[in-house]
Amino acid sequence: MSDSVLLLRRVRERSSEAAAAAAAGARRKRGRRRRFYPEHRVYRARSSFLDLSEEQVLRRYRLDKAAIAGLCSELGSDLESLTGRSHALPVAVKVTSALTFLASGSFQTATRDTTGISQSAMSNCLAQFLEALQRRAARYIAFPAPGRAPGPPAGPFPGVLGLLGSMHVALRAPSENELAYRNARNYHSMNMQVVCDARGTITNVVAKFPGSCPNAAVLENSALARLLDGARLDGAWLLGDRSYPLKTWLMTPILFPCSPAEERYNALHHEALAALRQTCALLRLRFRCLDKASGSLQYTPQKVCQIFLACCILHNIALSRRMPLELPEGAEPPGADAEPELPVQTPYVQISSEARAVRARIVQQVKDGLA
């Protein structure tokens, strides 16, 4: 074969290789998504809570201006943007965006209209706010030390350390272990354990168990139960409904009262628990995202627990500042005799004789008071 033919063949091979490489590069470029930035970007107008009246701020965010400013100052180190861009979201926008979602109960697509930010930015704001507030939960939610005297009296019932109950927060059906989250009312939820005092201040929260988990099981697997099991309480106890087992530190109603003193004990017990029922109702009214009537939360169980904890912290802040709660149109103020959201399941556990003796002494005190 002549040299000219060999040279021509090599030229053709190199040309075909170059063409194949160029085609592959074109395919890679077509596969990449290039974000288009106009020469002059238009940013949405962002609203500031400082431009609103005090009444508008309370209605929209459930906190007053001073409380919001305090949150911005406290969470600023966690929420400040690390980017050097001139249009990074300020801390105040992130805080008020998250508060708008928690208070309104509407989803991010709706709340972005009141804050002037995109849906993706709204999602990031909420995640950052929840994580920052969760790190500071111990500052706002603290159970009294077992050795301390009981808090404010829960009506005429003696020695009340706290009021124990639960709240179910509806969420979308999880992709894994779906049946564990279906509760007795046949909807998916998280079973949140709450302890509050007679004023409604939340002192303990357990937010990690699925809706099918009974109240007694949530309590038994909580750090609160371990704390009180190992404490020596003298004349102080929690109060809980029939879904909890009787313990030396947890007084429950008498299932079948057979004397005027026992009936009076049950009446005082029910009256004392009114503060807990009212606290749970206020939580739902103040933060509509917790109310099933506003729709199930479209988040993972872990994030739903973060949302609930944040609402409890904000509830305590509002309560400490005595902020009024403006009821939505047509809503009634929370009553003390609200029906339980789930059927009460009495736990079948063996009750210690010591726990029965403690309750019998309280019944005797009630009897002496009737005499």
C-alpha positions as CSV (number, residue, x, y, z in Angstrom):
1,M,0.0,0.0,0.0
2,S,1.4,3.4,-1.0
3,D,2.3,6.1,1.5
4,S,-0.3,8.4,0.2
5,V,-3.1,5.9,0.8
6,L,-1.9,5.3,4.4
7,L,-1.7,9.0,5.1
8,L,-5.3,9.5,3.7
9,R,-6.6,6.7,6.0
10,R,-5.0,8.2,9.1
11,V,-6.5,11.6,8.3
12,R,-9.9,10.0,8.0
13,E,-9.5,8.1,11.3
14,R,-8.5,11.2,13.1
15,S,-11.4,13.2,11.6
16,S,-13.9,10.6,12.7
17,E,-12.4,10.5,16.2
18,A,-12.6,14.3,16.4
19,A,-16.2,14.2,15.2
20,A,-17.1,11.6,17.8
21,A,-15.5,13.6,20.6
22,A,-17.3,16.7,19.5
23,A,-20.7,14.9,19.5
24,A,-20.0,13.5,23.0
25,G,-19.2,17.0,24.3
26,A,-22.4,18.3,22.7
27,R,-24.4,15.6,24.4
28,R,-22.8,16.4,27.8
29,K,-23.6,20.1,27.4
30,R,-27.2,19.3,26.5
31,G,-27.4,17.1,29.6
32,R,-26.4,20.0,31.9
33,R,-29.1,22.3,33.2
34,R,-27.9,25.8,32.9
35,R,-29.6,28.3,35.1
36,F,-30.5,31.5,33.4
37,Y,-29.7,34.7,35.2
38,P,-31.0,37.9,33.6
39,E,-28.7,40.9,33.5
40,H,-30.9,42.7,35.9
41,R,-32.6,40.3,38.4
42,V,-35.9,41.4,39.9
43,Y,-36.3,40.5,43.6
44,R,-39.6,40.3,45.4
45,A,-40.5,42.9,47.9
46,R,-39.9,41.6,51.4
47,S,-42.3,42.7,54.1
48,S,-41.0,43.6,57.6
49,F,-42.8,43.0,60.8
50,L,-41.7,46.5,61.9
51,D,-43.9,48.0,59.2
52,L,-47.0,46.4,60.8
53,S,-49.0,47.6,63.8
54,E,-48.8,45.7,67.1
55,E,-52.2,44.2,66.5
56,Q,-51.3,43.0,63.0
57,V,-48.0,41.5,64.3
58,L,-49.9,39.5,67.0
59,R,-52.5,38.3,64.5
60,R,-49.9,37.2,61.9
61,Y,-47.1,35.9,64.1
62,R,-48.7,35.2,67.5
63,L,-45.8,37.1,69.1
64,D,-45.4,40.8,69.7
65,K,-42.6,43.0,68.1
66,A,-40.4,42.8,71.2
67,A,-40.6,39.0,71.4
68,I,-39.8,38.7,67.6
69,A,-36.8,41.1,68.0
70,G,-35.6,39.0,70.9
71,L,-35.8,35.8,68.8
72,C,-33.9,37.5,66.0
73,S,-31.2,38.5,68.4
74,E,-30.9,35.1,70.1
75,L,-31.0,33.0,66.9
76,G,-29.0,35.4,64.8
77,S,-25.8,33.5,65.1
78,D,-27.5,30.4,63.7
79,L,-29.6,32.1,61.0
80,E,-27.2,34.7,59.6
81,S,-26.3,33.9,56.0
82,L,-22.7,33.0,55.3
83,T,-22.9,34.2,51.7
84,G,-21.6,37.6,50.8
85,R,-24.4,38.3,48.3
86,S,-26.2,41.6,48.7
87,H,-29.6,40.0,48.6
88,A,-29.1,37.3,51.3
89,L,-32.2,36.8,53.5
90,P,-32.0,38.8,56.7
91,V,-32.5,37.0,60.0
92,A,-35.8,38.9,60.6
93,V,-37.2,37.6,57.3
94,K,-36.2,34.0,58.2
95,V,-37.8,34.2,61.7
96,T,-41.0,35.9,60.5
97,S,-41.4,33.4,57.6
98,A,-41.2,30.5,60.0
99,L,-43.6,32.1,62.5
100,T,-46.1,32.8,59.7
101,F,-46.2,29.1,58.7
102,L,-46.5,27.9,62.3
103,A,-49.3,30.4,63.1
104,S,-51.3,30.1,60.0
105,G,-51.2,26.4,59.4
106,S,-51.0,27.0,55.7
107,F,-48.4,25.3,53.6
108,Q,-45.3,27.0,52.3
109,T,-46.8,27.8,48.9
110,A,-49.3,30.0,50.7
111,T,-47.1,31.6,53.3
112,R,-44.5,32.7,50.8
113,D,-47.0,35.3,49.6
114,T,-46.9,37.2,52.9
115,T,-43.1,37.1,53.2
116,G,-42.0,37.8,49.6
117,I,-39.7,34.8,49.3
118,S,-39.7,31.8,47.1
119,Q,-41.0,28.4,48.2
120,S,-37.5,26.9,48.3
121,A,-36.3,29.8,50.4
122,M,-39.3,29.4,52.7
123,S,-38.5,25.7,53.2
124,N,-34.9,26.6,54.1
125,C,-36.0,29.3,56.5
126,L,-38.3,26.9,58.3
127,A,-35.6,24.2,58.6
128,Q,-33.0,26.6,59.9
129,F,-35.4,28.2,62.4
130,L,-36.6,24.8,63.8
131,E,-33.0,23.6,64.3
132,A,-31.9,26.8,65.9
133,L,-34.8,26.8,68.3
134,Q,-34.4,23.1,69.1
135,R,-30.8,23.7,70.3
136,R,-32.2,26.2,72.9
137,A,-35.2,24.1,74.0
138,A,-33.8,23.7,77.5
139,R,-33.9,27.4,78.1
140,Y,-37.6,27.6,77.7
141,I,-38.9,24.1,78.7
142,A,-37.6,22.9,82.0
143,F,-39.1,20.4,84.4
144,P,-38.9,21.4,88.1
145,A,-36.3,19.5,90.1
146,P,-38.0,16.7,92.1
147,G,-36.6,18.1,95.4
148,R,-38.2,21.5,94.9
149,A,-41.6,22.4,96.2
150,P,-44.6,21.9,93.9
151,G,-45.5,24.8,91.6
152,P,-48.7,26.8,91.6
153,P,-51.6,24.7,93.1
154,A,-53.8,23.0,90.5
155,G,-57.0,24.0,92.2
156,P,-57.7,22.3,95.5
157,F,-55.8,19.1,94.6
158,P,-52.7,18.9,96.9
159,G,-49.1,18.5,96.0
160,V,-49.3,18.7,92.2
161,L,-45.9,18.7,90.5
162,G,-47.3,18.8,87.0
163,L,-50.2,17.8,84.7
164,L,-49.5,15.0,82.3
165,G,-51.2,14.3,79.0
166,S,-50.8,13.8,75.3
167,M,-51.5,15.5,71.9
168,H,-51.8,13.9,68.5
169,V,-50.4,15.9,65.6
170,A,-51.5,14.7,62.2
171,L,-49.0,14.1,59.5
172,R,-48.9,12.5,56.0
173,A,-48.6,8.8,55.8
174,P,-44.8,8.0,56.2
175,S,-43.3,5.9,53.5
176,E,-41.8,3.4,56.0
177,N,-43.7,1.6,58.8
178,E,-46.9,3.3,57.9
179,L,-49.1,1.3,60.3
180,A,-47.2,2.4,63.3
181,Y,-48.4,5.9,62.8
182,R,-52.1,5.1,62.4
183,N,-53.8,6.0,65.7
184,A,-57.1,4.8,67.2
185,R,-59.0,7.4,65.1
186,N,-57.6,5.9,62.0
187,Y,-55.4,8.8,60.9
188,H,-51.6,9.1,60.9
189,S,-50.1,11.1,63.8
190,M,-47.3,11.6,66.3
191,N,-48.2,11.0,69.9
192,M,-46.7,14.0,71.8
193,Q,-46.4,13.8,75.6
194,V,-46.9,17.1,77.4
195,V,-46.5,18.2,81.0
196,C,-47.6,21.6,82.1
197,D,-48.2,23.4,85.4
198,A,-51.5,25.0,86.6
199,R,-50.7,28.3,84.7
200,G,-50.3,26.4,81.4
201,T,-46.5,26.7,81.2
202,I,-45.1,23.6,79.4
203,T,-42.4,22.0,81.5
204,N,-41.7,18.7,79.7
205,V,-42.2,17.5,76.1
206,V,-41.6,14.0,74.6
207,A,-41.9,14.2,70.8
208,K,-40.7,11.1,69.1
209,F,-43.4,8.3,69.3
210,P,-45.8,7.3,66.5
211,G,-49.6,7.7,66.9
212,S,-50.2,4.0,67.5
213,C,-48.0,4.1,70.7
214,P,-50.2,4.1,73.9
215,N,-49.8,7.0,76.3
216,A,-48.5,4.6,79.0
217,A,-45.8,3.2,76.7
218,V,-44.7,6.8,75.8
219,L,-44.4,7.6,79.5
220,E,-42.5,4.4,80.4
221,N,-39.9,5.0,77.7
222,S,-39.3,8.6,78.6
223,A,-36.5,10.3,80.5
224,L,-39.2,11.8,82.8
225,A,-40.3,8.4,84.1
226,R,-36.7,7.4,84.7
227,L,-36.1,10.7,86.6
228,L,-39.2,10.3,88.8
229,D,-38.7,6.5,89.4
230,G,-35.3,7.3,90.9
231,A,-36.4,10.4,92.9
232,R,-37.7,10.5,96.5
233,L,-40.8,12.7,96.2
234,D,-42.4,13.7,99.5
235,G,-46.0,14.8,99.0
236,A,-45.6,15.7,95.3
237,W,-46.8,14.0,92.2
238,L,-48.0,14.3,88.6
239,L,-51.7,14.0,87.6
240,G,-52.7,12.0,84.6
241,D,-55.9,10.5,83.1
242,R,-57.0,6.9,82.9
243,S,-54.6,6.2,80.0
244,Y,-51.7,6.1,82.5
245,P,-50.9,3.6,85.2
246,L,-51.1,4.6,88.9
247,K,-47.6,5.2,90.4
248,T,-46.3,6.7,93.6
249,W,-45.5,9.8,91.6
250,L,-48.5,9.7,89.2
251,M,-52.0,10.0,90.5
252,T,-54.8,8.8,88.2
253,P,-58.6,8.7,88.6
254,I,-60.3,5.9,90.5
255,L,-62.1,3.7,88.0
256,F,-65.0,2.6,90.2
257,P,-65.4,5.0,93.1
258,C,-67.5,3.5,95.9
259,S,-67.6,6.3,98.4
260,P,-68.3,10.1,98.5
261,A,-64.6,10.7,99.3
262,E,-63.5,8.8,96.2
263,E,-66.0,10.6,94.0
264,R,-64.8,13.9,95.4
265,Y,-61.2,12.8,94.7
266,N,-62.2,12.1,91.0
267,A,-63.9,15.5,90.8
268,L,-60.9,17.3,92.1
269,H,-58.6,15.3,89.8
270,H,-60.7,16.2,86.8
271,E,-60.8,19.9,87.8
272,A,-57.0,20.0,88.2
273,L,-56.5,18.5,84.7
274,A,-58.5,21.3,83.2
275,A,-55.4,23.4,82.9
276,L,-53.8,20.7,80.7
277,R,-56.8,20.4,78.5
278,Q,-56.9,24.2,78.1
279,T,-53.1,24.3,77.3
280,C,-53.5,21.8,74.5
281,A,-56.5,23.7,73.1
282,L,-54.5,26.9,73.2
283,L,-51.6,25.3,71.4
284,R,-53.9,24.4,68.5
285,L,-55.5,27.8,68.4
286,R,-52.3,29.7,68.6
287,F,-50.4,27.5,66.1
288,R,-52.9,26.3,63.4
289,C,-50.3,24.0,61.9
290,L,-51.0,21.6,64.9
291,D,-54.7,21.6,64.2
292,K,-55.9,18.6,62.1
293,A,-58.7,20.8,60.7
294,S,-56.0,22.8,58.9
295,G,-54.7,19.7,57.2
296,S,-52.0,17.1,58.0
297,L,-48.4,18.3,58.1
298,Q,-46.7,17.3,54.9
299,Y,-43.4,16.4,56.5
300,T,-41.4,13.5,57.9
301,P,-42.1,12.4,61.5
302,Q,-38.8,13.9,62.6
303,K,-39.6,17.3,61.2
304,V,-43.2,17.2,62.7
305,C,-41.6,16.6,66.1
306,Q,-39.4,19.6,65.5
307,I,-42.4,21.7,64.6
308,F,-44.3,20.6,67.8
309,L,-41.3,21.4,70.0
310,A,-40.9,24.8,68.4
311,C,-44.6,25.6,69.0
312,C,-44.3,24.6,72.7
313,I,-41.3,26.9,73.1
314,L,-43.1,29.8,71.4
315,H,-46.2,29.1,73.6
316,N,-44.1,29.5,76.7
317,I,-42.7,32.7,75.4
318,A,-46.1,34.1,74.6
319,L,-47.4,33.0,78.0
320,S,-44.5,34.6,79.9
321,R,-45.2,37.9,78.1
322,R,-49.0,37.6,78.6
323,M,-49.7,38.0,75.0
324,P,-53.4,37.9,74.1
325,L,-54.7,35.3,71.6
326,E,-57.1,36.6,69.0
327,L,-59.5,33.8,68.1
328,P,-60.2,33.2,64.5
329,E,-63.7,34.1,63.3
330,G,-66.2,31.5,64.4
331,A,-63.8,29.9,66.9
332,E,-64.8,29.4,70.5
333,P,-62.4,29.9,73.5
334,P,-60.9,26.7,74.7
335,G,-62.9,25.0,77.4
336,A,-61.9,23.0,80.4
337,D,-64.2,20.1,79.5
338,A,-63.0,19.3,76.0
339,E,-63.5,15.7,74.9
340,P,-60.4,13.6,74.5
341,E,-59.1,13.4,70.9
342,L,-58.7,9.6,71.1
343,P,-60.5,6.9,73.1
344,V,-58.9,6.5,76.5
345,Q,-57.2,3.1,76.8
346,T,-56.8,2.0,80.4
347,P,-53.4,0.2,80.6
348,Y,-53.4,-3.3,81.9
349,V,-50.4,-3.2,84.3
350,Q,-49.9,-4.4,87.8
351,I,-50.3,-1.5,90.3
352,S,-48.0,-1.5,93.3
353,S,-49.4,-1.6,96.8
354,E,-47.3,1.5,97.6
355,A,-48.9,3.5,94.8
356,R,-52.4,2.5,96.0
357,A,-51.4,3.5,99.6
358,V,-50.3,7.0,98.4
359,R,-53.7,7.5,96.6
360,A,-55.6,6.2,99.6
361,R,-53.9,8.8,101.8
362,I,-55.0,11.6,99.4
363,V,-58.5,10.2,99.4
364,Q,-58.4,10.3,103.2
365,Q,-57.3,14.0,103.1
366,V,-60.3,14.6,100.9
367,K,-62.6,12.8,103.3
368,D,-61.2,14.8,106.2
369,G,-62.0,18.0,104.2
370,L,-65.6,16.8,103.7
371,A,-66.1,16.1,107.4
